Amino acid sequence: MATEHDPPANRAELLRRHVTRTARHGTSLIADLQALAEAFELLLPELADATASERWVEVARMTGLDPALPAHLADLVETLADVLAGLRSDDGGAAWLHHQRARLDAGEDAAAA
């Protein structure tokens, strides 16, 4: 793991790798949830005629999962992609950090950006 003694470019690159892994996990989890909904057709044949969205809503209802979970995960992956796009190793992530702090200091909600 990066430490405060590492050069800024190295810390930014390690963070970029971590964000990339997290986005991949989120994307994989979305695919797993879609596959889970499809697998429930084995138990509930009537789901075979349902759309993917309808199938997920029914599976979520039956399992106690949040029906909006795939959408939330998609938002997470999109946000992580934005973070990844803003982090540059050549400046140690300084431009991204400066931009984010300026927005927050101006009263902008981080989740709204």
N, C-alpha and C positions, 0 to 999 in steps of 0.2 A: 504494500500500500504506500501511496505517496506520503511524504512528510513535508514539514515546513522547510526543510533543508534542501529539498529537491529543487532544481531549476523550475521556474514558472512554466516553461514550455512542457516539461515532463509531467508536472501536475495536471496541466490542462489535457494532455494526451491521455493520461490515466483516467481522468474524469470522462473524457470522450468515450473511452472504451467501456467504462461502467454504464454510461447512459445508453450506449449501443446495446450492451447485453440486456439491460432492463427493457428497452424497446422490443428486442427480440423475444424476451420472455412474455411480454404483454401480447405481442402478436401471436405467439404460440398458444397462449391461454385463450385468446379469442377463437382460434381454430379448434382447440380442445372442447370449448363450450358448444361450438356448432356441431362437432362430432358427437358430443354427449346427447344433444337434442335429437340427432338422427338415430342414435343407438336406442333411444326410448321407443322407436317404432317396433322393436322386438317385443316390448311389453304392451304397447298400445297401438295396435295396427291401424286405428283410425287416424293416427298422426301421419300416415303415409300420404294422405291426400292434402294435408295441410301445407301451407307455404312455410318456408324456413322461419319466417318471423312468427307465424302462428304457432309453429311447433315449439320454438324457444319459449314463447310466453306460457304455453301450457306446461312445459317441463319446469320452467322457473317456478310457476305456481305450485306444482306438485312437490318440488324439492325444497321450497322455501328460499330460493335464490331471488335476487333482485332482477326483475325483467329488464331493467336498464343496464345491467352489468356489462354486456358486450359493447354498448354505446359508451359507457364510462371508460372501459378499457381502450376503445378506439380513440377517445379524447386524450387519454393518457399517452398513448403511443404518438399521437400527433403533437402533443406538447413536448414530449421528449425529442421528437424530430426537430422541433423548433429550437430547443436548447442545443442540440447537437449541431445544427446549422450555425448557431451563433458563437459556439466555442471554437476559437482558433488557437492552435498550438503556437503559432509564430508570435502571438502577443501574450501567451500564457493565460488566455481567457479574459484578459483585462477589459477589452472593449465590451464584451457581453456583460461582465460584472458591472461595469460603469453604467451601461444602458439600463440594466435592471434596477440598480440602486437609484438612479435618477427617476425612473418611473415610480418606484415605491415612495421616494421622498416627495414626489408630486401628488401623492395620494391615490395613485392608480392601484387597483387590486391586481395582484400578480396573476390570479386565475382568469381575469378578464382579458389579458393581453394575448 
